Amino acid sequence: MTLHHLADPQRAMQRWLQLLAVQGLLMFSTLGPGTLASLRRLYAGRQWPSPHAAFVDMHDLGDMLVQAGFADPVMDQELLTLSWDTPGAALRELRQLGGNADPARHAGLRTPRWRATLEQALAAARPGERVTLEFEIVYGHAVRPPPRARMAAQTTVPLADLRQALRSRAGSAAEGAVPHAGAGSGTR
């Protein structure tokens, strides 16, 4: 749940790939673009700068995983709505979740008068009801694939590597593993 705080999520994914063992499983969650949509609308209506940095869409995250070298990415999301008794309680909890990492955010400190205006706007959005905000949680997982032999007009593969590949395949078959889609199922 920290990917949304990073300026370059794809760079983080490339680092994850380096740290993960071959056939290792990466699992992560992050905030998606549906997060705090009503707060963004409130800010836009008052012509204030965005309340947070942009969140990356789950489809783009899946593409980033592939570009970083991961295989078989699976992405999903859900939208949660949280509520608070008062606008102040909502803003305190948002503050605990982290600050605004947007490089285009308001450069200075906000005044108590500005905060009171924000709290009034949050309360006016749902008069007589609890303050609610949306959070899109994006879930993803992918696998670090085994390295592929580089192909050229002429390719040399050491005999030891071929033997190891055959032993790995035979061990998987003996354990009842199902070969990956596209893996050879013909005669050996």
N, C-alpha and C positions, 0 to 999 in steps of 0.2 A: 504493500500500500504506500509506496514512496515514488513509484514511477512518474506519477503526475506532478511531482515537484521538480523533476529533472528537465533541464533545457533541451537535452538531446537524448531522448529515450532509446533511439536506435544504437547509440554508442554504448549505453548500458547493456543492451541486449547482446551486443558483440562481446562485451566483457563477460556476461553470464555464460556465453557459449564457451569461452576460453576456460572458465572455471569449472564447468560441468563435465563429468566423465562421459565417455562415449556411451550411448544408449541411456544416458541420464535424463530424467524428466524434470523439466522446468515448469513450475506452477507459480502464478502471480495474480494479483488483483490490483486494480487501480481505479481512479475515478474517470468516468466518461463524460461526454459533452452534455448529457442531460442533467448533470449535477448543477444545482443552484440556478436553474433556468429562471425561476420567478424572481430571484435576487438580481440576476442580470437585467431582466425586463424593468425592474424597479429603478436600477441605476441608469439604464438607457433613457427611461422616461424623464429623468431629472438631468440628463446630459452629463452624468458623472462618468469618469473612466471605469473600465471593467473592475468588478470586485475581486477578480482572480485571473490567473493565467488561463489560456485556452487549454481544454482537455482534448486528448486525441481520441478519435473514433475507434471502436474496436476493430473495424475492418482494416483501418490503416495500421493498427498495432499488429494484426496478423500478417500484413504485408511486410512490416518491419522485421518480424521474426524470421520470415523466409529470407529476406535480404541479408539478415545477420548470419544465416547458415543453419537455422533450425529446420526440422522436418515435422510434418504432420501437425501444424498448429490448429488448435481448436479454441474458438473464442465464444463467449456468451456474456450476457449482461442481465441485470435486473434493476428496476427502479424502486427505490425505497423512499418513503415520505416520513420524515421525522417531525415531531411537533414539540413545542415548548410552551410553558405557561405565559411567558413574557418575551418581548423582543430582546430585552437585555440578556435573558438567559440564553437565547439562541445565539446572540452575538458573542457571548462569553465562550460558549462551546465551540463556535466556529474559530475563534481566536486560538483555542487550545489545539485545534486540528492543524494549525499552521498558518503562517501569514500569507500575504499576497505576493507570489513569486513572479508576477507579471512584470517584465522590464518596462512596460508602458504605464505602470501604476502611478497613482498620485505621489509626487516626489516628497512632499512634506508630511508632517504630522497633522492629523485631523483634530479639530477643536471639540470641546464638549457640546457646543451648540450644533455642530454638524452631526455628531452622534445622536443627539436628541432628535434631530430631523429624521435621521435614518430609522430610529426606533418608532417614531410616529408614523412614518411611511409603512413600516412593516405591520404595525398594529392596524392601520387603515386598510391594508390589503384584504383583511378578513375580520371586519368589525365584530366584536363580541365572541370571537373564536380564538383558539390557540394559534400561535405562529407556526406555520409549516414551511419546510424547505425540502427539496428533492435531492436525492443522491443517486446517480447512476453508477452502479458498481459493475466494473468490467472484469471478467475472469478469463484467464488464458492459460493454456498449457501447450507445450511442444517438447520434442525430443531432440537431443543432440545425435545426429546420425553418424554412422561410422565414416571415416574418411573415404573418399572415392579415389580410385586410381586415375591419374591424369592420362588422358588419351591424346595420342599424336599419330602421325603417319606410321610411326614405329614406336611401340611401347615395350619397355622391359619391366617385367615384374619378377622379383626374386622368388625362387622356388619355395623358400621358407614362408613367404607371405601367402602363396597359393595353398600350401599345406595347412597353414593356420586358418585360412578362410574355409577350407573343406572341413576341418575339425570343428570349427564353430557351427557350421551348417549342420553337420552330423549330430552334434550335441543338442542343437535346438530341436531337430527332428526326433531325437531319442526322448526328449523331455515332453514331446507332444505339442511343441510350439507350432503355431500356424504361421507359415511364411507370409511376409509382407506382400501386399498386392503388387503385382508386377514381377515378383521374384520367380525365377525359373521353376517350372513344375514338371519339366520334361525329364528325359532320362539323363543320367550322369555319365 
